[in-house]
Amino acid sequence: MPRLETLKGADDPFVLKLKAFWRMKKGEYGKAADLLVKVLGENPNDLEAGLNMAIIEIKIGQLDRARKRLRALYERHNEDSQVLDLLRKISG
């Protein structure tokens, strides 16, 4: 990871999303969310960051927030089946 940060920059969206994914795998949802907030602050339409943030919200019990995020993602990315599948899973 340090080499990638050197090549792309520590604040590069790809680097931040990769670090967030690693944190999620370790169960460090707060730290992962902090990284994804940076990505979404620069690009609110980032599908991957939005999906991962919704997954974090689901994991920490913020289902209403996750539903809202997924609905907004679906409006912008209705061709992506992952968004709709995840929304269906948490909407019962």
MIFIFI-913498 format. One record per atom (N, C-alpha, C, CB): chain; residue number from 1; residue in one letter; atom name; x, z, y. Coordinates in steps of 0.05 Angstrom, whole numbers, plus 5000, padded with zeros to 4 digits. Last residue first. Glycine has a CB too. Layout:
! MIFIFI-913498
+-------+-----+-----+------+------+------+------+
: chain :   n : res : atom :   c1 :   c3 :   c2 :
+-------+-----+-----+------+------+------+------+
:     A : NUM :   a :   CA :    X :    Z :    Y :
...
+-------+-----+-----+------+------+------+------+
This chain:
! MIFIFI-913498
+-------+-----+-----+------+------+------+------+
: chain :   n : res : atom :   c1 :   c3 :   c2 :
+-------+-----+-----+------+------+------+------+
:     A :  92 :   g :    N : 4266 : 5059 : 4884 :
:     A :  92 :   g :   CA : 4249 : 5067 : 4862 :
:     A :  92 :   g :    C : 4235 : 5043 : 4850 :
:     A :  92 :   g :   CB : 4229 : 5085 : 4871 :
:     A :  91 :   s :    N : 4304 : 5048 : 4919 :
:     A :  91 :   s :   CA : 4277 : 5049 : 4930 :
:     A :  91 :   s :    C : 4257 : 5054 : 4908 :
:     A :  91 :   s :   CB : 4270 : 5023 : 4943 :
:     A :  90 :   i :    N : 4352 : 5043 : 4896 :
:     A :  90 :   i :   CA : 4348 : 5068 : 4910 :
:     A :  90 :   i :    C : 4319 : 5070 : 4921 :
:     A :  90 :   i :   CB : 4368 : 5072 : 4932 :
:     A :  89 :   k :    N : 4348 : 4992 : 4871 :
:     A :  89 :   k :   CA : 4355 : 5016 : 4855 :
:     A :  89 :   k :    C : 4349 : 5042 : 4869 :
:     A :  89 :   k :   CB : 4385 : 5015 : 4849 :
:     A :  88 :   r :    N : 4338 : 4958 : 4914 :
:     A :  88 :   r :   CA : 4318 : 4962 : 4894 :
:     A :  88 :   r :    C : 4323 : 4988 : 4878 :
:     A :  88 :   r :   CB : 4316 : 4938 : 4875 :
:     A :  87 :   l :    N : 4388 : 4959 : 4939 :
:     A :  87 :   l :   CA : 4364 : 4969 : 4953 :
:     A :  87 :   l :    C : 4342 : 4975 : 4934 :
:     A :  87 :   l :   CB : 4355 : 4948 : 4974 :
:     A :  86 :   l :    N : 4420 : 4935 : 4901 :
:     A :  86 :   l :   CA : 4425 : 4963 : 4908 :
:     A :  86 :   l :    C : 4401 : 4975 : 4922 :
:     A :  86 :   l :   CB : 4450 : 4965 : 4926 :
:     A :  85 :   d :    N : 4397 : 4883 : 4901 :
:     A :  85 :   d :   CA : 4398 : 4900 : 4876 :
:     A :  85 :   d :    C : 4402 : 4929 : 4882 :
:     A :  85 :   d :   CB : 4421 : 4890 : 4858 :
:     A :  84 :   l :    N : 4406 : 4866 : 4953 :
:     A :  84 :   l :   CA : 4379 : 4870 : 4944 :
:     A :  84 :   l :    C : 4378 : 4887 : 4919 :
:     A :  84 :   l :   CB : 4366 : 4843 : 4938 :
:     A :  83 :   v :    N : 4463 : 4865 : 4953 :
:     A :  83 :   v :   CA : 4448 : 4881 : 4973 :
:     A :  83 :   v :    C : 4420 : 4887 : 4962 :
:     A :  83 :   v :   CB : 4447 : 4866 : 5000 :
:     A :  82 :   q :    N : 4476 : 4830 : 4912 :
:     A :  82 :   q :   CA : 4484 : 4858 : 4910 :
:     A :  82 :   q :    C : 4468 : 4876 : 4929 :
:     A :  82 :   q :   CB : 4514 : 4861 : 4916 :
:     A :  81 :   s :    N : 4461 : 4779 : 4926 :
:     A :  81 :   s :   CA : 4444 : 4793 : 4908 :
:     A :  81 :   s :    C : 4451 : 4823 : 4906 :
:     A :  81 :   s :   CB : 4445 : 4781 : 4880 :
:     A :  80 :   d :    N : 4460 : 4748 : 4987 :
:     A :  80 :   d :   CA : 4476 : 4765 : 4970 :
:     A :  80 :   d :    C : 4459 : 4783 : 4952 :
:     A :  80 :   d :   CB : 4495 : 4783 : 4987 :
:     A :  79 :   e :    N : 4428 : 4723 : 5022 :
:     A :  79 :   e :   CA : 4437 : 4707 : 4999 :
:     A :  79 :   e :    C : 4453 : 4724 : 4979 :
:     A :  79 :   e :   CB : 4453 : 4684 : 5009 :
:     A :  78 :   n :    N : 4419 : 4755 : 5065 :
:     A :  78 :   n :   CA : 4398 : 4755 : 5045 :
:     A :  78 :   n :    C : 4405 : 4737 : 5020 :
:     A :  78 :   n :   CB : 4372 : 4745 : 5057 :
:     A :  77 :   h :    N : 4449 : 4781 : 5107 :
:     A :  77 :   h :   CA : 4462 : 4770 : 5083 :
:     A :  77 :   h :    C : 4442 : 4768 : 5060 :
:     A :  77 :   h :   CB : 4486 : 4788 : 5074 :
:     A :  76 :   r :    N : 4418 : 4802 : 5147 :
:     A :  76 :   r :   CA : 4440 : 4785 : 5155 :
:     A :  76 :   r :    C : 4452 : 4770 : 5131 :
:     A :  76 :   r :   CB : 4462 : 4801 : 5168 :
:     A :  75 :   e :    N : 4380 : 4832 : 5120 :
:     A :  75 :   e :   CA : 4371 : 4813 : 5141 :
:     A :  75 :   e :    C : 4393 : 4794 : 5148 :
:     A :  75 :   e :   CB : 4363 : 4829 : 5166 :
:     A :  74 :   y :    N : 4412 : 4863 : 5088 :
:     A :  74 :   y :   CA : 4396 : 4842 : 5076 :
:     A :  74 :   y :    C : 4386 : 4822 : 5096 :
:     A :  74 :   y :   CB : 4372 : 4855 : 5061 :
:     A :  73 :   l :    N : 4432 : 4900 : 5125 :
:     A :  73 :   l :   CA : 4451 : 4881 : 5112 :
:     A :  73 :   l :    C : 4435 : 4857 : 5100 :
:     A :  73 :   l :   CB : 4467 : 4895 : 5090 :
:     A :  72 :   a :    N : 4385 : 4927 : 5137 :
:     A :  72 :   a :   CA : 4399 : 4912 : 5158 :
:     A :  72 :   a :    C : 4418 : 4892 : 5146 :
:     A :  72 :   a :   CB : 4414 : 4932 : 5177 :
:     A :  71 :   r :    N : 4377 : 4950 : 5086 :
:     A :  71 :   r :   CA : 4357 : 4932 : 5098 :
:     A :  71 :   r :    C : 4369 : 4914 : 5120 :
:     A :  71 :   r :   CB : 4332 : 4947 : 5109 :
:     A :  70 :   l :    N : 4422 : 4982 : 5082 :
:     A :  70 :   l :   CA : 4419 : 4960 : 5064 :
:     A :  70 :   l :    C : 4398 : 4940 : 5074 :
:     A :  70 :   l :   CB : 4410 : 4970 : 5036 :
:     A :  69 :   r :    N : 4413 : 5019 : 5123 :
:     A :  69 :   r :   CA : 4437 : 5002 : 5124 :
:     A :  69 :   r :    C : 4433 : 4978 : 5106 :
:     A :  69 :   r :   CB : 4462 : 5018 : 5115 :
:     A :  68 :   k :    N : 4366 : 5043 : 5104 :
:     A :  68 :   k :   CA : 4366 : 5030 : 5130 :
:     A :  68 :   k :    C : 4390 : 5011 : 5132 :
:     A :  68 :   k :   CB : 4368 : 5051 : 5153 :
:     A :  67 :   r :    N : 4385 : 5065 : 5055 :
:     A :  67 :   r :   CA : 4363 : 5045 : 5056 :
:     A :  67 :   r :    C : 4363 : 5029 : 5082 :
:     A :  67 :   r :   CB : 4336 : 5058 : 5051 :
:     A :  66 :   a :    N : 4423 : 5102 : 5075 :
:     A :  66 :   a :   CA : 4431 : 5080 : 5058 :
:     A :  66 :   a :    C : 4410 : 5057 : 5058 :
:     A :  66 :   a :   CB : 4437 : 5089 : 5029 :
:     A :  65 :   r :    N : 4389 : 5137 : 5102 :
:     A :  65 :   r :   CA : 4410 : 5123 : 5117 :
:     A :  65 :   r :    C : 4419 : 5098 : 5101 :
:     A :  65 :   r :   CB : 4434 : 5141 : 5124 :
:     A :  64 :   d :    N : 4360 : 5156 : 5059 :
:     A :  64 :   d :   CA : 4346 : 5143 : 5081 :
:     A :  64 :   d :    C : 4366 : 5126 : 5097 :
:     A :  64 :   d :   CB : 4332 : 5163 : 5099 :
:     A :  63 :   l :    N : 4401 : 5181 : 5027 :
:     A :  63 :   l :   CA : 4386 : 5157 : 5018 :
:     A :  63 :   l :    C : 4372 : 5142 : 5040 :
:     A :  63 :   l :   CB : 4367 : 5165 : 4996 :
:     A :  62 :   q :    N : 4449 : 5214 : 5025 :
:     A :  62 :   q :   CA : 4437 : 5204 : 5049 :
:     A :  62 :   q :    C : 4422 : 5178 : 5043 :
:     A :  62 :   q :   CB : 4458 : 5200 : 5072 :
:     A :  61 :   g :    N : 4479 : 5233 : 4982 :
:     A :  61 :   g :   CA : 4451 : 5241 : 4984 :
:     A :  61 :   g :    C : 4437 : 5232 : 5010 :
:     A :  61 :   g :   CB : 4449 : 5269 : 4982 :
:     A :  60 :   i :    N : 4529 : 5215 : 4972 :
:     A :  60 :   i :   CA : 4527 : 5241 : 4985 :
:     A :  60 :   i :    C : 4498 : 5249 : 4992 :
:     A :  60 :   i :   CB : 4544 : 5241 : 5011 :
:     A :  59 :   k :    N : 4518 : 5166 : 4947 :
:     A :  59 :   k :   CA : 4533 : 5187 : 4932 :
:     A :  59 :   k :    C : 4530 : 5214 : 4945 :
:     A :  59 :   k :   CB : 4562 : 5179 : 4930 :
:     A :  58 :   i :    N : 4494 : 5138 : 4989 :
:     A :  58 :   i :   CA : 4479 : 5144 : 4965 :
:     A :  58 :   i :    C : 4492 : 5167 : 4950 :
:     A :  58 :   i :   CB : 4476 : 5119 : 4947 :
:     A :  57 :   e :    N : 4537 : 5133 : 5024 :
:     A :  57 :   e :   CA : 4513 : 5147 : 5033 :
:     A :  57 :   e :    C : 4496 : 5155 : 5009 :
:     A :  57 :   e :   CB : 4497 : 5130 : 5052 :
:     A :  56 :   i :    N : 4571 : 5101 : 4992 :
:     A :  56 :   i :   CA : 4579 : 5128 : 4999 :
:     A :  56 :   i :    C : 4555 : 5145 : 5007 :
:     A :  56 :   i :   CB : 4600 : 5128 : 5023 :
:     A :  55 :   i :    N : 4540 : 5055 : 4991 :
:     A :  55 :   i :   CA : 4546 : 5069 : 4966 :
:     A :  55 :   i :    C : 4554 : 5098 : 4972 :
:     A :  55 :   i :   CB : 4568 : 5054 : 4950 :
:     A :  54 :   a :    N : 4542 : 5041 : 5045 :
:     A :  54 :   a :   CA : 4516 : 5048 : 5033 :
:     A :  54 :   a :    C : 4520 : 5063 : 5007 :
:     A :  54 :   a :   CB : 4499 : 5023 : 5028 :
:     A :  53 :   m :    N : 4596 : 5029 : 5049 :
:     A :  53 :   m :   CA : 4586 : 5052 : 5064 :
:     A :  53 :   m :    C : 4559 : 5060 : 5053 :
:     A :  53 :   m :   CB : 4583 : 5044 : 5094 :
:     A :  52 :   n :    N : 4598 : 4984 : 5016 :
:     A :  52 :   n :   CA : 4612 : 5008 : 5008 :
:     A :  52 :   n :    C : 4603 : 5033 : 5023 :
:     A :  52 :   n :   CB : 4642 : 5004 : 5012 :
:     A :  51 :   l :    N : 4566 : 4949 : 5047 :
:     A :  51 :   l :   CA : 4558 : 4957 : 5020 :
:     A :  51 :   l :    C : 4572 : 4982 : 5011 :
:     A :  51 :   l :   CB : 4564 : 4934 : 5000 :
:     A :  50 :   g :    N : 4598 : 4945 : 5094 :
:     A :  50 :   g :   CA : 4570 : 4956 : 5095 :
:     A :  50 :   g :    C : 4560 : 4965 : 5067 :
:     A :  50 :   g :   CB : 4552 : 4935 : 5106 :
:     A :  49 :   a :    N : 4644 : 4922 : 5074 :
:     A :  49 :   a :   CA : 4646 : 4949 : 5086 :
:     A :  49 :   a :    C : 4618 : 4961 : 5087 :
:     A :  49 :   a :   CB : 4658 : 4947 : 5115 :
:     A :  48 :   e :    N : 4623 : 4872 : 5057 :
:     A :  48 :   e :   CA : 4636 : 4890 : 5038 :
:     A :  48 :   e :    C : 4638 : 4919 : 5049 :
:     A :  48 :   e :   CB : 4665 : 4880 : 5033 :
:     A :  47 :   l :    N : 4601 : 4850 : 5105 :
:     A :  47 :   l :   CA : 4585 : 4856 : 5082 :
:     A :  47 :   l :    C : 4598 : 4877 : 5063 :
:     A :  47 :   l :   CB : 4579 : 4830 : 5066 :
:     A :  46 :   d :    N : 4605 : 4862 : 5171 :
:     A :  46 :   d :   CA : 4623 : 4860 : 5147 :
:     A :  46 :   d :    C : 4607 : 4869 : 5123 :
:     A :  46 :   d :   CB : 4648 : 4878 : 5152 :
:     A :  45 :   n :    N : 4578 : 4866 : 5218 :
:     A :  45 :   n :   CA : 4567 : 4848 : 5198 :
:     A :  45 :   n :    C : 4584 : 4845 : 5173 :
:     A :  45 :   n :   CB : 4563 : 4820 : 5210 :
:     A :  44 :   p :    N : 4607 : 4896 : 5254 :
:     A :  44 :   p :   CA : 4584 : 4908 : 5242 :
:     A :  44 :   p :    C : 4571 : 4891 : 5220 :
:     A :  44 :   p :   CB : 4563 : 4914 : 5263 :
:     A :  43 :   n :    N : 4670 : 4900 : 5265 :
:     A :  43 :   n :   CA : 4653 : 4879 : 5254 :
:     A :  43 :   n :    C : 4629 : 4891 : 5240 :
:     A :  43 :   n :   CB : 4669 : 4860 : 5236 :
:     A :  42 :   e :    N : 4690 : 4946 : 5288 :
:     A :  42 :   e :   CA : 4701 : 4920 : 5296 :
:     A :  42 :   e :    C : 4683 : 4897 : 5288 :
:     A :  42 :   e :   CB : 4729 : 4916 : 5284 :
:     A :  41 :   g :    N : 4661 : 4984 : 5261 :
:     A :  41 :   g :   CA : 4662 : 4985 : 5290 :
:     A :  41 :   g :    C : 4672 : 4959 : 5302 :
:     A :  41 :   g :   CB : 4680 : 5008 : 5299 :
:     A :  40 :   l :    N : 4672 : 4974 : 5209 :
:     A :  40 :   l :   CA : 4645 : 4967 : 5219 :
:     A :  40 :   l :    C : 4644 : 4968 : 5249 :
:     A :  40 :   l :   CB : 4625 : 4985 : 5207 :
:     A :  39 :   v :    N : 4724 : 4994 : 5207 :
:     A :  39 :   v :   CA : 4719 : 4966 : 5201 :
:     A :  39 :   v :    C : 4693 : 4957 : 5213 :
:     A :  39 :   v :   CB : 4719 : 4961 : 5170 :
:     A :  38 :   k :    N : 4715 : 5048 : 5219 :
:     A :  38 :   k :   CA : 4733 : 5032 : 5235 :
:     A :  38 :   k :    C : 4728 : 5002 : 5232 :
:     A :  38 :   k :   CB : 4763 : 5038 : 5228 :
:     A :  37 :   v :    N : 4682 : 5063 : 5178 :
:     A :  37 :   v :   CA : 4671 : 5064 : 5205 :
:     A :  37 :   v :    C : 4689 : 5047 : 5224 :
:     A :  37 :   v :   CB : 4670 : 5093 : 5215 :
:     A :  36 :   l :    N : 4717 : 5062 : 5135 :
:     A :  36 :   l :   CA : 4697 : 5041 : 5137 :
:     A :  36 :   l :    C : 4684 : 5040 : 5165 :
:     A :  36 :   l :   CB : 4675 : 5044 : 5116 :
:     A :  35 :   l :    N : 4746 : 5108 : 5144 :
:     A :  35 :   l :   CA : 4760 : 5082 : 5145 :
:     A :  35 :   l :    C : 4740 : 5060 : 5148 :
:     A :  35 :   l :   CB : 4775 : 5078 : 5118 :
:     A :  34 :   d :    N : 4706 : 5147 : 5138 :
:     A :  34 :   d :   CA : 4721 : 5145 : 5164 :
:     A :  34 :   d :    C : 4735 : 5118 : 5166 :
:     A :  34 :   d :   CB : 4742 : 5168 : 5165 :
:     A :  33 :   a :    N : 4692 : 5139 : 5085 :
:     A :  33 :   a :   CA : 4673 : 5132 : 5106 :
:     A :  33 :   a :    C : 4687 : 5130 : 5133 :
:     A :  33 :   a :   CB : 4651 : 5154 : 5108 :
:     A :  32 :   a :    N : 4737 : 5160 : 5059 :
:     A :  32 :   a :   CA : 4731 : 5132 : 5056 :
:     A :  32 :   a :    C : 4712 : 5123 : 5079 :
:     A :  32 :   a :   CB : 4718 : 5127 : 5029 :
:     A :  31 :   k :    N : 4733 : 5213 : 5074 :
:     A :  31 :   k :   CA : 4756 : 5198 : 5083 :
:     A :  31 :   k :    C : 4751 : 5168 : 5080 :
:     A :  31 :   k :   CB : 4781 : 5206 : 5066 :
:     A :  30 :   g :    N : 4684 : 5225 : 5047 :
:     A :  30 :   g :   CA : 4687 : 5229 : 5076 :
:     A :  30 :   g :    C : 4710 : 5213 : 5087 :
:     A :  30 :   g :   CB : 4691 : 5258 : 5082 :
:     A :  29 :   y :    N : 4695 : 5215 : 4993 :
:     A :  29 :   y :   CA : 4676 : 5199 : 5007 :
:     A :  29 :   y :    C : 4678 : 5202 : 5038 :
:     A :  29 :   y :   CB : 4648 : 5206 : 4999 :
:     A :  28 :   e :    N : 4734 : 5217 : 4948 :
:     A :  28 :   e :   CA : 4739 : 5226 : 4975 :
:     A :  28 :   e :    C : 4721 : 5210 : 4994 :
:     A :  28 :   e :   CB : 4769 : 5223 : 4983 :
:     A :  27 :   g :    N : 4735 : 5198 : 4896 :
:     A :  27 :   g :   CA : 4713 : 5216 : 4904 :
:     A :  27 :   g :    C : 4716 : 5228 : 4932 :
:     A :  27 :   g :   CB : 4711 : 5239 : 4885 :
:     A :  26 :   k :    N : 4770 : 5160 : 4884 :
:     A :  26 :   k :   CA : 4780 : 5187 : 4880 :
:     A :  26 :   k :    C : 4758 : 5208 : 4888 :
:     A :  26 :   k :   CB : 4804 : 5192 : 4898 :
:     A :  25 :   k :    N : 4742 : 5115 : 4898 :
:     A :  25 :   k :   CA : 4748 : 5119 : 4870 :
:     A :  25 :   k :    C : 4757 : 5147 : 4864 :
:     A :  25 :   k :   CB : 4769 : 5099 : 4861 :
:     A :  24 :   m :    N : 4744 : 5122 : 4954 :
:     A :  24 :   m :   CA : 4718 : 5124 : 4940 :
:     A :  24 :   m :    C : 4723 : 5129 : 4910 :
:     A :  24 :   m :   CB : 4702 : 5099 : 4944 :
:     A :  23 :   r :    N : 4798 : 5111 : 4963 :
:     A :  23 :   r :   CA : 4787 : 5138 : 4969 :
:     A :  23 :   r :    C : 4761 : 5143 : 4954 :
:     A :  23 :   r :   CB : 4783 : 5142 : 4999 :
:     A :  22 :   w :    N : 4798 : 5057 : 4950 :
:     A :  22 :   w :   CA : 4815 : 5075 : 4935 :
:     A :  22 :   w :    C : 4805 : 5104 : 4939 :
:     A :  22 :   w :   CB : 4844 : 5073 : 4944 :
:     A :  21 :   f :    N : 4764 : 5037 : 4990 :
:     A :  21 :   f :   CA : 4757 : 5034 : 4962 :
:     A :  21 :   f :    C : 4772 : 5054 : 4945 :
:     A :  21 :   f :   CB : 4761 : 5005 : 4953 :
:     A :  20 :   a :    N : 4796 : 5049 : 5035 :
:     A :  20 :   a :   CA : 4770 : 5062 : 5032 :
:     A :  20 :   a :    C : 4761 : 5060 : 5003 :
:     A :  20 :   a :   CB : 4749 : 5049 : 5050 :
:     A :  19 :   k :    N : 4839 : 5014 : 5027 :
:     A :  19 :   k :   CA : 4844 : 5043 : 5027 :
:     A :  19 :   k :    C : 4817 : 5058 : 5023 :
:     A :  19 :   k :   CB : 4857 : 5052 : 5054 :
:     A :  18 :   l :    N : 4811 : 4966 : 5032 :
:     A :  18 :   l :   CA : 4825 : 4972 : 5007 :
:     A :  18 :   l :    C : 4830 : 5002 : 5005 :
:     A :  18 :   l :   CB : 4851 : 4957 : 5005 :
:     A :  17 :   k :    N : 4793 : 4969 : 5084 :
:     A :  17 :   k :   CA : 4774 : 4968 : 5063 :
:     A :  17 :   k :    C : 4786 : 4975 : 5036 :
:     A :  17 :   k :   CB : 4761 : 4941 : 5061 :
:     A :  16 :   l :    N : 4843 : 4969 : 5111 :
:     A :  16 :   l :   CA : 4825 : 4992 : 5114 :
:     A :  16 :   l :    C : 4804 : 4992 : 5091 :
:     A :  16 :   l :   CB : 4810 : 4991 : 5141 :
:     A :  15 :   v :    N : 4862 : 4918 : 5097 :
:     A :  15 :   v :   CA : 4877 : 4943 : 5090 :
:     A :  15 :   v :    C : 4859 : 4967 : 5090 :
:     A :  15 :   v :   CB : 4902 : 4947 : 5109 :
:     A :  14 :   f :    N : 4824 : 4886 : 5121 :
:     A :  14 :   f :   CA : 4828 : 4884 : 5092 :
:     A :  14 :   f :    C : 4842 : 4910 : 5082 :
:     A :  14 :   f :   CB : 4845 : 4860 : 5085 :
:     A :  13 :   p :    N : 4829 : 4899 : 5176 :
:     A :  13 :   p :   CA : 4804 : 4905 : 5161 :
:     A :  13 :   p :    C : 4808 : 4905 : 5130 :
:     A :  13 :   p :   CB : 4783 : 4886 : 5168 :
:     A :  12 :   d :    N : 4887 : 4932 : 5198 :
:     A :  12 :   d :   CA : 4876 : 4907 : 5189 :
:     A :  12 :   d :    C : 4851 : 4913 : 5172 :
:     A :  12 :   d :   CB : 4897 : 4891 : 5172 :
:     A :  11 :   d :    N : 4915 : 4976 : 5214 :
:     A :  11 :   d :   CA : 4887 : 4974 : 5222 :
:     A :  11 :   d :    C : 4874 : 4948 : 5215 :
:     A :  11 :   d :   CB : 4885 : 4978 : 5252 :
:     A :  10 :   a :    N : 4967 : 4969 : 5196 :
:     A :  10 :   a :   CA : 4952 : 4991 : 5185 :
:     A :  10 :   a :    C : 4922 : 4990 : 5192 :
:     A :  10 :   a :   CB : 4963 : 5017 : 5196 :
:     A :   9 :   g :    N : 4987 : 4903 : 5178 :
:     A :   9 :   g :   CA : 4981 : 4923 : 5199 :
:     A :   9 :   g :    C : 4963 : 4944 : 5188 :
:     A :   9 :   g :   CB : 4968 : 4909 : 5223 :
:     A :   8 :   k :    N : 5008 : 4868 : 5141 :
:     A :   8 :   k :   CA : 4982 : 4861 : 5155 :
:     A :   8 :   k :    C : 4976 : 4879 : 5178 :
:     A :   8 :   k :   CB : 4960 : 4862 : 5135 :
:     A :   7 :   l :    N : 5059 : 4888 : 5126 :
:     A :   7 :   l :   CA : 5054 : 4860 : 5129 :
:     A :   7 :   l :    C : 5029 : 4853 : 5146 :
:     A :   7 :   l :   CB : 5050 : 4847 : 5102 :
:     A :   6 :   t :    N : 5051 : 4944 : 5125 :
:     A :   6 :   t :   CA : 5073 : 4932 : 5141 :
:     A :   6 :   t :    C : 5068 : 4902 : 5147 :
:     A :   6 :   t :   CB : 5100 : 4936 : 5128 :
:     A :   5 :   e :    N : 5010 : 4948 : 5089 :
:     A :   5 :   e :   CA : 5006 : 4957 : 5116 :
:     A :   5 :   e :    C : 5027 : 4945 : 5135 :
:     A :   5 :   e :   CB : 5007 : 4988 : 5118 :
:     A :   4 :   l :    N : 5037 : 4930 : 5044 :
:     A :   4 :   l :   CA : 5014 : 4914 : 5054 :
:     A :   4 :   l :    C : 5009 : 4922 : 5083 :
:     A :   4 :   l :   CB : 4989 : 4919 : 5037 :
:     A :   3 :   r :    N : 5073 : 4972 : 5037 :
:     A :   3 :   r :   CA : 5083 : 4945 : 5043 :
:     A :   3 :   r :    C : 5061 : 4927 : 5054 :
:     A :   3 :   r :   CB : 5094 : 4932 : 5017 :
:     A :   2 :   p :    N : 5039 : 5015 : 5026 :
:     A :   2 :   p :   CA : 5055 : 5015 : 5051 :
:     A :   2 :   p :    C : 5066 : 4987 : 5058 :
:     A :   2 :   p :   CB : 5079 : 5034 : 5048 :
:     A :   1 :   m :    N : 5016 : 5000 : 4976 :
:     A :   1 :   m :   CA : 5000 : 5000 : 5000 :
:     A :   1 :   m :    C : 5017 : 5000 : 5025 :
:     A :   1 :   m :   CB : 4981 : 5024 : 5000 :
+-------+-----+-----+------+------+------+------+
